[in-house]
Amino acid sequence: MEARIIPDTVLRAGGVFFRVLGPCPTDLTFLLLEEINTLEVRRVSASALRTGCSDGTVCMVSVDAALDLSSDQRADGSASVQIAAEDVPPALRSEKANSIFVEKVRWLKALNRHGAGSLRPCDETRSLFMEVAREMGGPPPFTLNTLYSAQLKVRKAQGAYRAIFPAFFRRGGAGQVRLSTVVEGAIGKVLSELRVDASKKIVTATVTREVRNTLLSAKATDKPPSAPTVKRRIDASFSNYEICVRNHGKAAADRKFRNTTGRVRAERALDVVQYDDTDTCLFVIDERSGLPWGRPWLTAGIDEKTQMPMGMDLSEVPRSQESALDAIFHGVFPKSITASSNCTGRWEAYGHHGIVVLDNASYNSTIAVESALLSFNTEVEYARPHHPTDKESIERFNGTLKRDFIRNLPGWSGPKEDRESLKEGIGTAVLTTQEFLKRFTKWLVDDFMNEPGDDGMSPRERWRREFKDHSPFMPRRRIDTELASSVPGTLTFRDSGGLLRLGLRYQSTDLYELQRKLGQKATLNYRYLRKSLARIFVENPITGAFLVVPCAEDSSYYQGITNYQHRLIIKSARLAGIKCPTLADLVEHRNKLAGNSLRLAGSKKMSERKASVRWDARSRGAGEPGNHPKKGAAKPKEQKTIVISALEAMVRDLQDVELEESMHAN
C-alpha cells in the first residue's frame, strides 16, 4: 500500500477528493495533499494516510471520476469537505460526519446567496430561512440557531469551513467509550446493586455519589463520571416507568404511564384543543411592595387545526388544576378585551371544544377536571409522558412565546443553562402581573394571530376560513361557568335551618322549602367556588337542578375572600385557642392575616413574597386575586371593622353550638 501513495495519485476520504503532490520539503514524514475542488494545499502524516488506506477509509479513484463527482457537488450547491488532514486523520472521518458537514455548508452558502449577513435569529432571518427551506424543497435539517452558531465558528476561523466539521472522532469512535474500564465497572456495580435492591430510589445525584464513593474505596485515580453521564447509564438500564415506581410508588407510576388511546387528529377547527402550562421565565414585581416575587406560570390553549389561541390563565403556582380549568373556560366562551390592553384587533376564538388534550399529570387527571369538562360534553385525552409530539401545537406556541415575546421584556431570566442571567433578570424586573398580562394580550392578538405560517396563512385567517359561513358552536349545555369550575362536596342540614360550611351559614327560601321536603337531617350534594365564599350551589335531589344559595353572614367579611384564605383565617383562630370562632373572631384574624401579608410582601425571601399574594386577605374584587390598585391611584378606604353586640354574639353562639363538629365534618 505504501508504494501506491505516489505523486499524482487521487484518493477519496468520505466526500473529499485530493491529489498527492509529494513529500513535504520541511518534514519528509508528511505528504502534501491538494484538494481537487478548491485547490487548497494541506499536509498529512504519511503514517496516518497509510492507516486510512489499509482499513478502507481512504481509497484510490481515477482522476476522471474525481472530477465528475466534484463538479456534481458544485452543481447542486454542496460544499467540499475542507478539513486539514493533520487536524482530523482520514481514518477518523466517518461518512456521517462528512454528510452533516456537507449539508451544513450547503445551507450556509445558500443563505449567503440570498443576501443573509448575520444569521442571528430575528424576524428577517427567520423569514429568509423559511424561503431557503422552500427553495431546497424539504424541511430544514438544522435549526436557525444551529446555523447561526456554525456561522460564528466559521467567522472565528477566518472563513475556513473546516471549523464546523463534526468532531465525532473525539467521542471515542465506533464501538468505543470515553470512560475507562475502571469507571465503567464502578457504574455497573452500583447499577447492579440498585437492580437487586428494589426498595432504593433511583436518583441521579445519589447514584453519582455512590459511583464516586466506589472509586474512592478502590483507590482509583480515574476521573469520576459527571451526573449527565450517570443519567445516561441509568436511562439505559431502567425504563421511565421503573424509575417512577421506585421514586413515587406503583399507583403514581400507573397513573402517569397509563395506556392512552390513539391520538385523534383534528379535521376541523375546535375538534382538538391542546392546553399546557409553562414557566414564563420572567420575573415580575408585587404591586404592593415593588419587590420581585417570582416567575408566573401561564396556561394557554391552542386549536390544533388553525393554531389559533383559545384561552389563557396566569397563576403564581406551577401545575395548578384551578389555572387549567380557568384557561379552558376562558377558551370556550367569547372574550372581551379591555381598552387598556391597546389591542387593535379582536380575540375572535371561542366555542365548544370537542377534545381537550392535557398533560398526563396527577393534577390534571382528577375527578374535578374530568367532571367539569364532561359538563360541557367535552372529552379529555392525556398526552403520553416524554412525548411532546402528542401536543406539538401548544409546545410550539410556548417556544414562540419565549423566543419572540418574553425574552425581549425586562425581567427575563435568560436560558436555563445560564445561571448568571437569573441575577440580571431579578435586577431588571419592573413589570407587574397586570402590566405583563396587558403586553401579552396585545402581542397575542396583534402579532401572533397575524403571523403567517408555513402555508402562508395566519391563525386568524385560518380561523375565519373555518367559520366564514357560520359562527362557532357553543356547548349544548349552557351551564354556568362558575358551576363548571366548582368543587363537589356534601353537607347536612342544620337543626336551626340552612347549611353550615367552614363556620359560615348559607340559607335561602328555596333551600328552606327543600329542607321541609327532605327532612331536617337530610344530606345534600353541593359545589363550592375556590375564589369566592359568597354562594354555594346545592343540588336538588328531586329535580337534579342546582340552587344558588347565598351566604347569610355579613358580606363585609367574606367579600373578596377566597376559600384558601378563609381556611387560613380559621386556622389562625384555632392556633390562638379559639375552637369555635365567632364572626368577630374571624374579622379579627382576617385583619391579622392582612397584616402578615403586608409584612411578607416586603420580606427578603422571594418564596414569602410569592406566598403573600395568596395570603392577601384585604378587600378586592371577588375571584380576582391579582386585582390591586395601580401606583399613583387614590388609596382605597380603610376596611371597616364589623362590630356586633354581646347579645348578638351570644345568640350566634347559641345557634352555632354544632359549629365545631360541622367544621370538622366538612
Order of alpha helices (4+ residues) and beta strands (2+ residues): beta-beta-beta-beta-alpha-beta-alpha-alpha-alpha-alpha-alpha-alpha-alpha-alpha-alpha-beta-beta-beta-beta-beta-alpha-beta-alpha-beta-alpha-alpha-alpha-alpha-alpha-beta-beta-beta-alpha-beta-beta-beta-alpha-alpha-alpha-alpha-alpha-alpha
